[in-house]
Amino acid sequence: MPGPGFWRGAFWLFALQGLAFIIASVALIDAAPSSGQDTGSRTPLRQLAVLTAGIAAMAAAGLVTDLVWSALLGLSGLLLIGLFLILDGRALRGSCRIAPATR
């Protein structure tokens, strides 16, 4: 079993997983049936920006050594992810959702 210095191997493993995801995405998008109609779907930039900020805040909370900053970043990350869920829930009627609908 590799020791704690195996970070390079972990990096390349994740890089290969990312490459496999890209290849699978291209194959699945190309295989999707086209109805010939414009569904009016758009990229949910607002939801993606809020989700990205929340994840970045949570990740930064793990890097900061000061307890107060770590707690503030963790709390702000949770609040931003909660805001993402609210924004994404309001996009229920449109085709601009990220999370799957539960209804």
PAMIBA-408522 format. One record per residue: residue in one letter; x negated, y negated, z of N, C-alpha, C in turn. Coordinates in Angstrom, 3 decimals, padded with zeros to 6 digits, m for minus. Layout:
<atoms>
<type->A | n.x->X | n.y->Y | n.z->Z | ca.x->X | ca.y->Y | ca.z->Z | c.x->X | c.y->Y | c.z->Z>
...
</atoms>
This chain:
<atoms>
<type->M | n.x->m000.848 | n.y->001.174 | n.z->000.000 | ca.x->000.000 | ca.y->000.000 | ca.z->000.000 | c.x->m000.894 | c.y->m001.238 | c.z->000.000>
<type->P | n.x->m000.569 | n.y->m002.219 | n.z->m000.854 | ca.x->m001.384 | ca.y->m003.430 | ca.z->m000.908 | c.x->m001.268 | c.y->m004.246 | c.z->000.368>
<type->G | n.x->m002.342 | n.y->m004.939 | n.z->000.691 | ca.x->m002.373 | ca.y->m005.764 | ca.z->001.892 | c.x->m001.799 | c.y->m007.147 | c.z->001.652>
<type->P | n.x->m002.002 | n.y->m008.057 | n.z->002.624 | ca.x->m001.441 | ca.y->m009.397 | ca.z->002.493 | c.x->m002.074 | c.y->m010.222 | c.z->001.378>
<type->G | n.x->m003.195 | n.y->m009.782 | n.z->000.839 | ca.x->m003.847 | ca.y->m010.515 | ca.z->m000.237 | c.x->m003.340 | c.y->m010.128 | c.z->m001.615>
<type->F | n.x->m002.206 | n.y->m009.468 | n.z->m001.685 | ca.x->m001.668 | ca.y->m008.983 | ca.z->m002.965 | c.x->m000.713 | c.y->m009.988 | c.z->m003.592>
<type->W | n.x->m000.892 | n.y->m011.267 | n.z->m003.321 | ca.x->000.025 | ca.y->m012.269 | ca.z->m003.838 | c.x->m000.054 | c.y->m012.382 | c.z->m005.347>
<type->R | n.x->m001.211 | n.y->m012.129 | n.z->m005.927 | ca.x->m001.330 | ca.y->m012.201 | ca.z->m007.387 | c.x->m000.493 | c.y->m011.113 | c.z->m008.058>
<type->G | n.x->m000.516 | n.y->m009.944 | n.z->m007.476 | ca.x->000.306 | ca.y->m008.866 | ca.z->m008.012 | c.x->001.787 | c.y->m009.184 | c.z->m007.902>
<type->A | n.x->002.191 | n.y->m009.781 | n.z->m006.784 | ca.x->003.589 | ca.y->m010.173 | ca.z->m006.619 | c.x->003.966 | c.y->m011.248 | c.z->m007.630>
<type->F | n.x->003.053 | n.y->m012.182 | n.z->m007.884 | ca.x->003.321 | ca.y->m013.225 | ca.z->m008.879 | c.x->003.560 | c.y->m012.605 | c.z->m010.253>
<type->W | n.x->002.690 | n.y->m011.692 | n.z->m010.661 | ca.x->002.842 | ca.y->m011.087 | ca.z->m011.984 | c.x->004.083 | c.y->m010.202 | c.z->m012.055>
<type->L | n.x->004.446 | n.y->m009.579 | n.z->m010.950 | ca.x->005.681 | ca.y->m008.800 | ca.z->m010.927 | c.x->006.890 | c.y->m009.705 | c.z->m011.167>
<type->F | n.x->006.924 | n.y->m010.842 | n.z->m010.489 | ca.x->008.030 | ca.y->m011.780 | ca.z->m010.703 | c.x->007.987 | c.y->m012.387 | c.z->m012.098>
<type->A | n.x->006.806 | n.y->m012.612 | n.z->m012.638 | ca.x->006.696 | ca.y->m013.129 | ca.z->m014.004 | c.x->007.266 | c.y->m012.123 | c.z->m015.002>
<type->L | n.x->006.982 | n.y->m010.843 | n.z->m014.793 | ca.x->007.542 | ca.y->m009.812 | ca.z->m015.672 | c.x->009.058 | c.y->m009.720 | c.z->m015.521>
<type->Q | n.x->009.560 | n.y->m009.873 | n.z->m014.305 | ca.x->011.002 | ca.y->m009.874 | ca.z->m014.104 | c.x->011.651 | c.y->m011.069 | c.z->m014.805>
<type->G | n.x->011.016 | n.y->m012.224 | n.z->m014.753 | ca.x->011.535 | ca.y->m013.396 | ca.z->m015.447 | c.x->011.557 | c.y->m013.195 | c.z->m016.950>
<type->L | n.x->010.511 | n.y->m012.583 | n.z->m017.481 | ca.x->010.458 | ca.y->m012.293 | ca.z->m018.913 | c.x->011.563 | c.y->m011.306 | c.z->m019.302>
<type->A | n.x->011.773 | n.y->m010.285 | n.z->m018.489 | ca.x->012.847 | ca.y->m009.327 | ca.z->m018.767 | c.x->014.207 | c.y->m010.018 | c.z->m018.716>
<type->F | n.x->014.388 | n.y->m010.960 | n.z->m017.800 | ca.x->015.645 | ca.y->m011.700 | ca.z->m017.716 | c.x->015.862 | c.y->m012.542 | c.z->m018.966>
<type->I | n.x->014.817 | n.y->m013.192 | n.z->m019.452 | ca.x->014.933 | ca.y->m014.008 | ca.z->m020.663 | c.x->015.316 | c.y->m013.142 | c.z->m021.857>
<type->I | n.x->014.652 | n.y->m012.008 | n.z->m021.997 | ca.x->014.938 | ca.y->m011.114 | ca.z->m023.126 | c.x->016.373 | c.y->m010.595 | c.z->m023.036>
<type->A | n.x->016.796 | n.y->m010.189 | n.z->m021.838 | ca.x->018.156 | ca.y->m009.691 | ca.z->m021.671 | c.x->019.182 | c.y->m010.794 | c.z->m021.935>
<type->S | n.x->018.897 | n.y->m012.010 | n.z->m021.492 | ca.x->019.830 | ca.y->m013.120 | ca.z->m021.722 | c.x->020.002 | c.y->m013.406 | c.z->m023.200>
<type->V | n.x->018.903 | n.y->m013.441 | n.z->m023.930 | ca.x->018.977 | ca.y->m013.693 | ca.z->m025.369 | c.x->019.767 | c.y->m012.585 | c.z->m026.057>
<type->A | n.x->019.512 | n.y->m011.346 | n.z->m025.667 | ca.x->020.216 | ca.y->m010.224 | ca.z->m026.281 | c.x->021.708 | c.y->m010.270 | c.z->m025.959>
<type->L | n.x->022.063 | n.y->m010.605 | n.z->m024.715 | ca.x->023.470 | ca.y->m010.639 | ca.z->m024.326 | c.x->024.201 | c.y->m011.837 | c.z->m024.923>
<type->I | n.x->023.528 | n.y->m012.967 | n.z->m025.030 | ca.x->024.174 | ca.y->m014.142 | ca.z->m025.620 | c.x->024.407 | c.y->m013.908 | c.z->m027.109>
<type->D | n.x->023.454 | n.y->m013.310 | n.z->m027.784 | ca.x->023.629 | ca.y->m013.009 | ca.z->m029.198 | c.x->024.724 | c.y->m011.973 | c.z->m029.421>
<type->A | n.x->024.920 | n.y->m011.074 | n.z->m028.461 | ca.x->025.907 | ca.y->m010.015 | ca.z->m028.616 | c.x->027.316 | c.y->m010.458 | c.z->m028.216>
<type->A | n.x->027.441 | n.y->m011.642 | n.z->m027.634 | ca.x->028.761 | ca.y->m012.111 | ca.z->m027.198 | c.x->029.634 | c.y->m012.394 | c.z->m028.413>
<type->P | n.x->030.884 | n.y->m011.940 | n.z->m028.375 | ca.x->031.768 | ca.y->m012.178 | ca.z->m029.507 | c.x->032.103 | c.y->m013.656 | c.z->m029.643>
<type->S | n.x->032.156 | n.y->m014.112 | n.z->m030.846 | ca.x->032.491 | ca.y->m015.508 | ca.z->m031.114 | c.x->033.916 | c.y->m015.566 | c.z->m031.645>
<type->S | n.x->034.751 | n.y->m016.344 | n.z->m030.981 | ca.x->036.150 | ca.y->m016.436 | ca.z->m031.400 | c.x->036.341 | c.y->m017.474 | c.z->m032.495>
<type->G | n.x->035.315 | n.y->m018.265 | n.z->m032.771 | ca.x->035.415 | ca.y->m019.278 | ca.z->m033.799 | c.x->036.094 | c.y->m020.537 | c.z->m033.313>
<type->Q | n.x->036.536 | n.y->m020.559 | n.z->m032.064 | ca.x->037.187 | ca.y->m021.732 | ca.z->m031.504 | c.x->036.272 | c.y->m022.375 | c.z->m030.483>
<type->D | n.x->036.337 | n.y->m023.677 | n.z->m030.422 | ca.x->035.568 | ca.y->m024.400 | ca.z->m029.422 | c.x->036.337 | c.y->m024.344 | c.z->m028.115>
<type->T | n.x->035.771 | n.y->m023.710 | n.z->m027.111 | ca.x->036.457 | ca.y->m023.561 | ca.z->m025.828 | c.x->036.316 | c.y->m024.796 | c.z->m024.960>
<type->G | n.x->035.506 | n.y->m025.743 | n.z->m025.366 | ca.x->035.321 | ca.y->m026.954 | ca.z->m024.579 | c.x->034.415 | c.y->m026.741 | c.z->m023.381>
<type->S | n.x->033.696 | n.y->m025.654 | n.z->m023.330 | ca.x->032.825 | ca.y->m025.415 | ca.z->m022.192 | c.x->031.616 | c.y->m026.336 | c.z->m022.284>
<type->R | n.x->031.149 | n.y->m026.720 | n.z->m021.125 | ca.x->029.982 | ca.y->m027.576 | ca.z->m021.065 | c.x->029.091 | c.y->m027.094 | c.z->m019.933>
<type->T | n.x->027.875 | n.y->m027.554 | n.z->m019.918 | ca.x->026.950 | ca.y->m027.165 | ca.z->m018.871 | c.x->027.298 | c.y->m027.913 | c.z->m017.594>
<type->P | n.x->027.463 | n.y->m027.205 | n.z->m016.486 | ca.x->027.839 | ca.y->m027.855 | ca.z->m015.224 | c.x->026.636 | c.y->m028.518 | c.z->m014.555>
<type->L | n.x->026.188 | n.y->m029.640 | n.z->m015.104 | ca.x->024.969 | ca.y->m030.286 | ca.z->m014.625 | c.x->025.077 | c.y->m030.766 | c.z->m013.189>
<type->R | n.x->026.227 | n.y->m031.301 | n.z->m012.808 | ca.x->026.379 | ca.y->m031.804 | ca.z->m011.437 | c.x->026.246 | c.y->m030.658 | c.z->m010.429>
<type->Q | n.x->026.935 | n.y->m029.546 | n.z->m010.692 | ca.x->026.840 | ca.y->m028.412 | ca.z->m009.776 | c.x->025.411 | c.y->m027.856 | c.z->m009.737>
<type->L | n.x->024.776 | n.y->m027.763 | n.z->m010.900 | ca.x->023.411 | ca.y->m027.246 | ca.z->m010.942 | c.x->022.435 | c.y->m028.152 | c.z->m010.196>
<type->A | n.x->022.605 | n.y->m029.467 | n.z->m010.322 | ca.x->021.720 | ca.y->m030.402 | ca.z->m009.627 | c.x->021.875 | c.y->m030.294 | c.z->m008.117>
<type->V | n.x->023.117 | n.y->m030.197 | n.z->m007.639 | ca.x->023.356 | ca.y->m030.092 | ca.z->m006.197 | c.x->022.835 | c.y->m028.756 | c.z->m005.668>
<type->L | n.x->023.069 | n.y->m027.678 | n.z->m006.409 | ca.x->022.573 | ca.y->m026.368 | ca.z->m005.994 | c.x->021.045 | c.y->m026.341 | c.z->m005.966>
<type->T | n.x->020.419 | n.y->m026.927 | n.z->m006.974 | ca.x->018.954 | ca.y->m026.980 | ca.z->m007.022 | c.x->018.398 | c.y->m027.778 | c.z->m005.851>
<type->A | n.x->019.013 | n.y->m028.911 | n.z->m005.541 | ca.x->018.553 | ca.y->m029.719 | ca.z->m004.412 | c.x->018.709 | c.y->m028.962 | c.z->m003.098>
<type->G | n.x->019.802 | n.y->m028.231 | n.z->m002.941 | ca.x->020.009 | ca.y->m027.457 | ca.z->m001.722 | c.x->018.989 | c.y->m026.347 | c.z->m001.555>
<type->I | n.x->018.715 | n.y->m025.653 | n.z->m002.638 | ca.x->017.717 | ca.y->m024.574 | ca.z->m002.579 | c.x->016.331 | c.y->m025.142 | c.z->m002.324>
<type->A | n.x->016.019 | n.y->m026.280 | n.z->m002.962 | ca.x->014.707 | ca.y->m026.903 | ca.z->m002.745 | c.x->014.556 | c.y->m027.367 | c.z->m001.303>
<type->A | n.x->015.624 | n.y->m027.914 | n.z->m000.721 | ca.x->015.558 | ca.y->m028.340 | ca.z->000.679 | c.x->015.349 | c.y->m027.144 | c.z->001.607>
<type->M | n.x->016.048 | n.y->m026.039 | n.z->001.326 | ca.x->015.861 | ca.y->m024.834 | ca.z->002.149 | c.x->014.439 | c.y->m024.295 | c.z->002.019>
<type->A | n.x->013.908 | n.y->m024.314 | n.z->000.804 | ca.x->012.541 | ca.y->m023.837 | ca.z->000.595 | c.x->011.534 | c.y->m024.744 | c.z->001.286>
<type->A | n.x->011.753 | n.y->m026.050 | n.z->001.215 | ca.x->010.843 | ca.y->m026.994 | ca.z->001.864 | c.x->010.896 | c.y->m026.854 | c.z->003.385>
<type->A | n.x->012.056 | n.y->m026.482 | n.z->003.920 | ca.x->012.180 | ca.y->m026.300 | ca.z->005.368 | c.x->011.251 | c.y->m025.202 | c.z->005.862>
<type->G | n.x->010.988 | n.y->m024.224 | n.z->005.017 | ca.x->010.081 | ca.y->m023.153 | ca.z->005.403 | c.x->008.617 | c.y->m023.527 | c.z->005.286>
<type->L | n.x->008.331 | n.y->m024.604 | n.z->004.579 | ca.x->006.942 | ca.y->m025.020 | ca.z->004.383 | c.x->006.480 | c.y->m026.072 | c.z->005.382>
<type->V | n.x->007.418 | n.y->m026.842 | n.z->005.904 | ca.x->007.089 | ca.y->m027.930 | ca.z->006.818 | c.x->006.743 | c.y->m027.351 | c.z->008.182>
<type->T | n.x->005.688 | n.y->m027.892 | n.z->008.802 | ca.x->005.275 | ca.y->m027.367 | ca.z->010.110 | c.x->005.959 | c.y->m028.069 | c.z->011.276>
<type->D | n.x->006.461 | n.y->m029.278 | n.z->011.062 | ca.x->007.143 | ca.y->m030.012 | ca.z->012.125 | c.x->008.552 | c.y->m029.455 | c.z->012.308>
<type->L | n.x->008.910 | n.y->m029.154 | n.z->013.535 | ca.x->010.196 | ca.y->m028.526 | ca.z->013.832 | c.x->011.379 | c.y->m029.422 | c.z->013.466>
<type->V | n.x->011.251 | n.y->m030.730 | n.z->013.717 | ca.x->012.350 | ca.y->m031.655 | ca.z->013.438 | c.x->012.596 | c.y->m031.730 | c.z->011.926>
<type->W | n.x->011.531 | n.y->m031.904 | n.z->011.140 | ca.x->011.682 | ca.y->m031.966 | ca.z->009.683 | c.x->012.205 | c.y->m030.652 | c.z->009.130>
<type->S | n.x->011.731 | n.y->m029.555 | n.z->009.679 | ca.x->012.202 | ca.y->m028.249 | ca.z->009.224 | c.x->013.696 | c.y->m028.095 | c.z->009.485>
<type->A | n.x->014.139 | n.y->m028.504 | n.z->010.649 | ca.x->015.565 | ca.y->m028.418 | ca.z->010.978 | c.x->016.395 | c.y->m029.344 | c.z->010.096>
<type->L | n.x->015.905 | n.y->m030.571 | n.z->009.873 | ca.x->016.635 | ca.y->m031.515 | ca.z->009.017 | c.x->016.723 | c.y->m031.011 | c.z->007.578>
<type->L | n.x->015.639 | n.y->m030.483 | n.z->007.064 | ca.x->015.658 | ca.y->m029.956 | ca.z->005.703 | c.x->016.563 | c.y->m028.731 | c.z->005.598>
<type->G | n.x->016.515 | n.y->m027.863 | n.z->006.592 | ca.x->017.395 | ca.y->m026.695 | ca.z->006.584 | c.x->018.858 | c.y->m027.080 | c.z->006.648>
<type->L | n.x->019.181 | n.y->m028.034 | n.z->007.510 | ca.x->020.559 | ca.y->m028.491 | ca.z->007.628 | c.x->021.016 | c.y->m029.188 | c.z->006.347>
<type->S | n.x->020.155 | n.y->m030.025 | n.z->005.775 | ca.x->020.545 | ca.y->m030.695 | ca.z->004.527 | c.x->020.698 | c.y->m029.684 | c.z->003.397>
<type->G | n.x->019.889 | n.y->m028.645 | n.z->003.396 | ca.x->020.042 | ca.y->m027.595 | ca.z->002.389 | c.x->021.380 | c.y->m026.890 | c.z->002.521>
<type->L | n.x->021.761 | n.y->m026.586 | n.z->003.754 | ca.x->023.068 | ca.y->m025.951 | ca.z->003.974 | c.x->024.212 | c.y->m026.870 | c.z->003.558>
<type->L | n.x->024.096 | n.y->m028.149 | n.z->003.873 | ca.x->025.143 | ca.y->m029.098 | ca.z->003.493 | c.x->025.232 | c.y->m029.232 | c.z->001.974>
<type->L | n.x->024.093 | n.y->m029.276 | n.z->001.310 | ca.x->024.110 | ca.y->m029.380 | ca.z->m000.146 | c.x->024.694 | c.y->m028.129 | c.z->m000.796>
<type->I | n.x->024.393 | n.y->m026.973 | n.z->m000.254 | ca.x->024.971 | ca.y->m025.740 | ca.z->m000.805 | c.x->026.481 | c.y->m025.710 | c.z->m000.544>
<type->G | n.x->026.901 | n.y->m026.221 | n.z->000.615 | ca.x->028.335 | ca.y->m026.351 | ca.z->000.874 | c.x->028.993 | c.y->m027.317 | c.z->m000.098>
<type->L | n.x->028.325 | n.y->m028.432 | n.z->m000.401 | ca.x->028.846 | ca.y->m029.381 | ca.z->m001.379 | c.x->028.933 | c.y->m028.737 | c.z->m002.758>
<type->F | n.x->027.942 | n.y->m027.920 | n.z->m003.092 | ca.x->027.996 | ca.y->m027.193 | ca.z->m004.363 | c.x->029.242 | c.y->m026.315 | c.z->m004.429>
<type->L | n.x->029.545 | n.y->m025.596 | n.z->m003.352 | ca.x->030.715 | ca.y->m024.722 | ca.z->m003.343 | c.x->032.008 | c.y->m025.525 | c.z->m003.494>
<type->I | n.x->032.053 | n.y->m026.701 | n.z->m002.876 | ca.x->033.239 | ca.y->m027.555 | ca.z->m003.012 | c.x->033.377 | c.y->m028.040 | c.z->m004.450>
<type->L | n.x->032.287 | n.y->m028.556 | n.z->m005.027 | ca.x->032.325 | ca.y->m029.051 | ca.z->m006.404 | c.x->032.675 | c.y->m027.938 | c.z->m007.387>
<type->D | n.x->032.097 | n.y->m026.771 | n.z->m007.159 | ca.x->032.356 | ca.y->m025.654 | ca.z->m008.064 | c.x->033.789 | c.y->m025.153 | c.z->m007.913>
<type->G | n.x->034.331 | n.y->m025.209 | n.z->m006.709 | ca.x->035.715 | ca.y->m024.810 | ca.z->m006.495 | c.x->036.693 | c.y->m025.743 | c.z->m007.167>
<type->R | n.x->036.360 | n.y->m027.004 | n.z->m007.240 | ca.x->037.242 | ca.y->m027.968 | ca.z->m007.906 | c.x->037.218 | c.y->m027.807 | c.z->m009.413>
<type->A | n.x->036.200 | n.y->m027.148 | n.z->m009.933 | ca.x->036.107 | ca.y->m026.923 | ca.z->m011.379 | c.x->036.838 | c.y->m025.642 | c.z->m011.765>
<type->L | n.x->037.745 | n.y->m025.182 | n.z->m010.912 | ca.x->038.438 | ca.y->m023.914 | ca.z->m011.124 | c.x->039.250 | c.y->m023.905 | c.z->m012.414>
<type->R | n.x->039.939 | n.y->m024.998 | n.z->m012.702 | ca.x->040.787 | ca.y->m025.020 | ca.z->m013.888 | c.x->039.984 | c.y->m025.116 | c.z->m015.176>
<type->G | n.x->038.809 | n.y->m025.669 | n.z->m015.110 | ca.x->037.988 | ca.y->m025.812 | ca.z->m016.305 | c.x->037.121 | c.y->m024.592 | c.z->m016.536>
<type->S | n.x->036.393 | n.y->m024.634 | n.z->m017.602 | ca.x->035.489 | ca.y->m023.529 | ca.z->m017.904 | c.x->034.074 | c.y->m023.879 | c.z->m017.462>
<type->C | n.x->033.961 | n.y->m024.773 | n.z->m016.502 | ca.x->032.665 | ca.y->m025.290 | ca.z->m016.070 | c.x->032.332 | c.y->m024.823 | c.z->m014.662>
<type->R | n.x->032.527 | n.y->m023.533 | n.z->m014.400 | ca.x->032.230 | ca.y->m022.968 | ca.z->m013.080 | c.x->030.925 | c.y->m022.188 | c.z->m013.128>
<type->I | n.x->030.256 | n.y->m022.142 | n.z->m012.000 | ca.x->029.058 | ca.y->m021.326 | ca.z->m011.874 | c.x->029.386 | c.y->m020.054 | c.z->m011.097>
<type->A | n.x->030.001 | n.y->m020.221 | n.z->m009.928 | ca.x->030.366 | ca.y->m019.070 | ca.z->m009.104 | c.x->031.625 | c.y->m018.418 | c.z->m009.692>
<type->P | n.x->031.755 | n.y->m017.107 | n.z->m009.565 | ca.x->032.951 | ca.y->m016.441 | ca.z->m010.098 | c.x->034.185 | c.y->m016.831 | c.z->m009.298>
<type->A | n.x->035.312 | n.y->m016.893 | n.z->m009.983 | ca.x->036.575 | ca.y->m017.228 | ca.z->m009.329 | c.x->037.026 | c.y->m016.038 | c.z->m008.478>
<type->T | n.x->037.605 | n.y->m016.333 | n.z->m007.321 | ca.x->038.063 | ca.y->m015.257 | ca.z->m006.428 | c.x->039.550 | c.y->m015.016 | c.z->m006.557>
<type->R | n.x->040.249 | n.y->m015.776 | n.z->m007.350 | ca.x->041.687 | ca.y->m015.598 | ca.z->m007.497 | c.x->042.007 | c.y->m014.904 | c.z->m008.785>
</atoms>
